[in-house]
């Protein structure tokens, strides 16, 4: 167990290329080894099968009338000598018929040989197992007693002239089969060894080629970590797992680049927007300090005007910082984060009440129907207020603002100068302000906050000209929900 643990630890400590090469070589080596074993066993079975087929062709042994069980002896050598002498007497020593290596066994374990036999088969206790079952043949591995060479032995049963059963052992040498198998084994071992070496080389080449995109990815990641230059991508080829990894990395790198660019642009735009009120505040404060240092106080009206300007600039700073905090939230919050079922009609009603305070001379035409949505209640109220503030800002004195909420669609329409068509693509960009409205109060973040809040709640927002062709702009917000309270 400890050895296995050490081997596992050593394997995991290798590089990915080395592990892939070793696994490839091991897989090919196992395949070659199994193929070699299967080949060896198939050839072995075929060769021994041929030997068995040759033994099946041996004719059924018939004992000549001159031979009786009196020629069977306990000593196989004595029995063989007796048979050979009897054969010489029969043909006068001039002719000895070539017979198979055959041997006969009696029930009591005596041995005798048919005419023409010249080898003694080494007997086995299992030879007498089926002596009383005539016609059944079995095979076993054996050897010759004289030289000890291997043989395959066929066991069968015959009936002697006197009616007693005899076991017939017929043997065929298998030395040539074993020599062939040994030679084949050496060849297969050599082929397997060359195959393993080739598998190792092939595995190394395959690992190097397969992991080339990973090396490129590693180089890019190390380059980004070293230089902090996000946005670097690698070429993608094919559609396999490595290509998917490269595509995901390219998407991540591009997203990081876009995020950094948005962050840089936000900081630059925020610094630009903060510079104007801070500069004005510093100028007014310097003027007040200089008047006190020189002993020449400012006239009360001038001082009151300066303080009023400072208060307005502080309010503008407060508004700008609040908008920045609102925009600092993640662009893609987690699903369900801070989202609850809220009454959009109540939110719109409260926003209209606050807008009336900011535009006391304006007329608000309100048509609000019940609608329940899932969202962040404070954020949605801030978004609706921003839309109404935008309408109040651009409405002429004594003008009318139409607010309607029907079937999840909230519309806010003013009767001001409207938005030029060439400026419509930029109305929801952060810090973007129309050239004609840069003298008006505001940070340029209100509509951007509206767009982000509505998207976070699963809705859509649009701003364009009035549908009836009249003056003014029309803001449209579509929010998924239902008219009844969800259960």
Residue pairs with C-beta under 8 A, 6 or more apart in sequence:
11 19
11 22
12 19
14 22
16 207
16 211
16 214
17 204
17 207
17 208
17 211
18 207
20 203
20 206
20 207
20 210
20 211
21 200
21 203
21 204
21 206
21 207
22 203
23 203
24 199
24 202
24 203
24 206
24 207
25 196
25 199
25 200
25 202
25 203
27 199
28 195
28 196
28 198
28 199
28 202
28 203
29 192
29 195
29 196
29 199
32 191
32 192
32 195
32 196
32 199
33 192
36 188
36 189
36 191
36 192
39 184
39 188
40 181
40 184
40 185
40 188
43 180
43 181
43 184
44 177
44 181
47 177
47 180
47 181
48 152
48 174
48 177
51 152
51 172
51 174
51 177
52 139
52 152
52 154
54 172
55 139
55 152
55 154
55 170
55 172
56 137
56 154
58 100
58 102
58 154
58 170
60 158
61 102
61 104
61 114
61 158
61 168
61 170
62 158
63 104
63 114
63 158
63 160
63 161
63 166
64 115
65 161
66 86
66 90
67 83
67 86
67 112
67 114
67 115
68 160
68 161
68 162
69 106
69 110
69 112
69 160
69 162
69 164
71 79
71 82
71 83
71 86
71 112
72 79
72 104
72 106
72 110
72 111
72 112
73 79
73 82
73 110
73 111
73 112
74 109
74 110
74 111
75 111
76 103
76 111
76 120
76 123
76 145
77 120
79 110
79 111
79 112
79 113
80 113
80 117
80 118
80 120
82 112
83 112
83 113
83 114
83 115
83 117
84 118
86 115
87 96
87 115
87 116
88 96
90 115
96 116
97 115
97 116
98 116
99 114
99 115
99 116
99 117
100 117
100 170
100 171
100 172
101 117
101 118
101 119
101 121
101 144
101 151
101 170
101 171
101 172
102 113
102 114
102 117
102 168
102 169
102 170
102 171
103 111
103 112
103 113
103 117
103 120
103 121
103 123
103 168
103 169
103 171
104 111
104 112
104 113
104 114
104 166
104 167
104 168
104 169
105 111
105 123
105 127
105 128
105 131
105 166
105 167
105 169
106 112
106 164
106 166
106 167
107 128
107 131
107 164
107 165
109 128
111 120
111 123
119 144
119 145
119 146
119 171
120 144
120 145
120 146
121 142
121 144
121 145
121 151
121 153
121 169
121 171
122 142
122 143
122 144
122 145
123 169
124 140
124 142
124 153
126 140
126 155
127 155
127 167
127 169
128 167
130 136
130 138
130 155
130 157
130 167
131 157
131 165
131 166
131 167
132 157
132 165
133 157
134 157
134 158
134 159
134 165
135 156
135 157
136 156
136 157
137 154
137 155
137 156
138 154
138 155
138 156
139 152
139 153
139 154
139 155
140 152
140 153
140 155
141 150
141 151
141 152
141 153
141 174
142 150
142 151
142 152
142 153
142 169
142 171
143 149
143 150
143 151
144 151
144 171
144 173
149 173
149 175
150 173
150 174
150 175
150 178
151 171
151 172
151 173
151 174
152 171
152 172
152 174
153 169
153 170
153 171
154 168
154 169
154 170
154 171
155 167
155 168
155 169
156 167
156 168
156 170
157 165
157 166
157 167
157 168
158 165
158 166
158 168
159 165
159 166
160 166
210 242
213 234
213 237
213 242
213 243
213 245
213 246
214 242
214 245
216 234
216 235
216 246
217 234
217 245
217 246
217 249
220 232
220 233
220 234
220 249
220 253
221 249
223 229
223 232
224 230
224 232
224 253
230 253
230 256
230 257
230 260
231 253
231 254
231 256
231 257
232 253
233 249
233 250
233 253
233 254
234 246
234 249
234 250
235 246
236 243
236 246
236 247
236 250
237 243
265 430
266 327
266 430
269 430
269 431
269 444
270 320
270 324
270 431
272 431
273 320
273 431
273 443
273 444
274 317
274 320
277 313
277 314
277 316
277 317
277 320
278 317
280 309
280 313
281 310
281 313
281 314
281 317
284 306
284 309
284 310
284 313
285 310
287 298
287 306
288 298
288 303
288 306
291 297
291 298
297 303
298 306
312 441
316 441
316 443
319 442
319 443
320 443
320 445
323 443
323 445
323 446
323 449
324 445
326 379
326 382
326 445
326 449
326 452
327 430
327 445
327 448
327 449
327 452
329 452
331 452
333 456
338 376
338 379
339 374
339 375
339 376
339 457
340 374
340 375
340 376
340 377
341 372
341 373
341 374
341 485
341 486
342 372
342 373
342 374
342 375
342 377
342 380
343 370
343 371
343 372
344 371
344 372
344 373
344 375
344 380
344 405
344 408
344 410
344 479
344 481
345 368
345 369
345 370
345 371
345 405
347 377
347 380
347 381
347 384
348 368
348 384
348 403
348 405
348 410
349 366
349 368
350 381
351 381
351 384
351 385
351 388
352 364
352 366
352 388
352 403
354 385
354 388
355 364
355 385
355 388
355 389
355 391
355 392
355 401
356 362
356 364
358 389
358 392
359 392
359 395
359 401
361 397
361 398
362 392
362 395
362 397
362 398
362 399
362 400
362 401
363 398
363 399
363 400
363 401
364 400
364 401
364 403
365 400
365 401
365 402
365 403
366 403
366 404
367 402
367 403
367 404
367 405
367 406
368 403
368 404
368 405
369 405
369 406
369 407
369 483
370 483
370 484
371 405
371 407
371 408
371 479
371 481
371 482
371 483
372 481
372 482
372 483
372 484
372 485
372 486
373 380
373 408
373 457
373 459
373 479
373 480
373 481
374 457
374 458
374 480
374 481
375 453
375 456
375 457
375 458
375 479
376 453
376 456
376 457
379 453
379 456
379 457
380 453
380 457
382 449
382 453
383 449
383 450
383 453
383 454
383 477
384 410
384 477
386 446
386 447
386 449
386 450
387 412
387 447
387 450
387 475
387 477
388 401
388 403
388 412
389 446
390 414
390 446
390 447
390 475
391 401
391 412
391 413
391 414
391 416
391 473
391 475
392 401
392 414
393 437
393 440
393 441
393 442
394 414
394 416
394 417
394 437
394 472
394 473
395 401
395 414
395 415
395 416
395 472
396 415
396 416
399 414
399 415
399 416
400 415
401 412
401 413
401 414
401 415
402 411
402 412
402 413
403 410
403 411
403 412
404 410
404 411
405 411
407 483
408 478
408 479
408 480
408 481
409 476
409 477
409 478
409 479
410 476
410 477
410 478
410 479
411 474
411 475
411 476
411 477
412 474
412 475
413 466
413 472
413 473
413 474
413 475
414 472
414 473
415 470
415 471
415 472
416 471
416 472
416 473
417 436
417 471
417 472
418 465
418 466
418 471
418 472
418 473
419 427
419 434
419 463
419 464
419 465
419 473
420 434
421 465
423 434
424 463
424 464
426 432
427 447
427 463
428 447
428 448
428 450
428 451
428 461
428 463
429 448
430 444
430 445
430 448
431 443
431 444
431 445
431 448
432 444
432 448
433 442
433 444
447 463
450 461
450 477
451 461
454 460
454 461
454 477
454 479
455 461
457 479
458 479
458 480
459 477
459 478
459 479
459 480
460 477
460 478
461 475
461 476
461 477
461 478
462 475
462 476
463 473
463 474
463 475
463 476
464 473
464 474
464 476
465 472
465 473
465 474
466 472
466 473
466 474
467 474
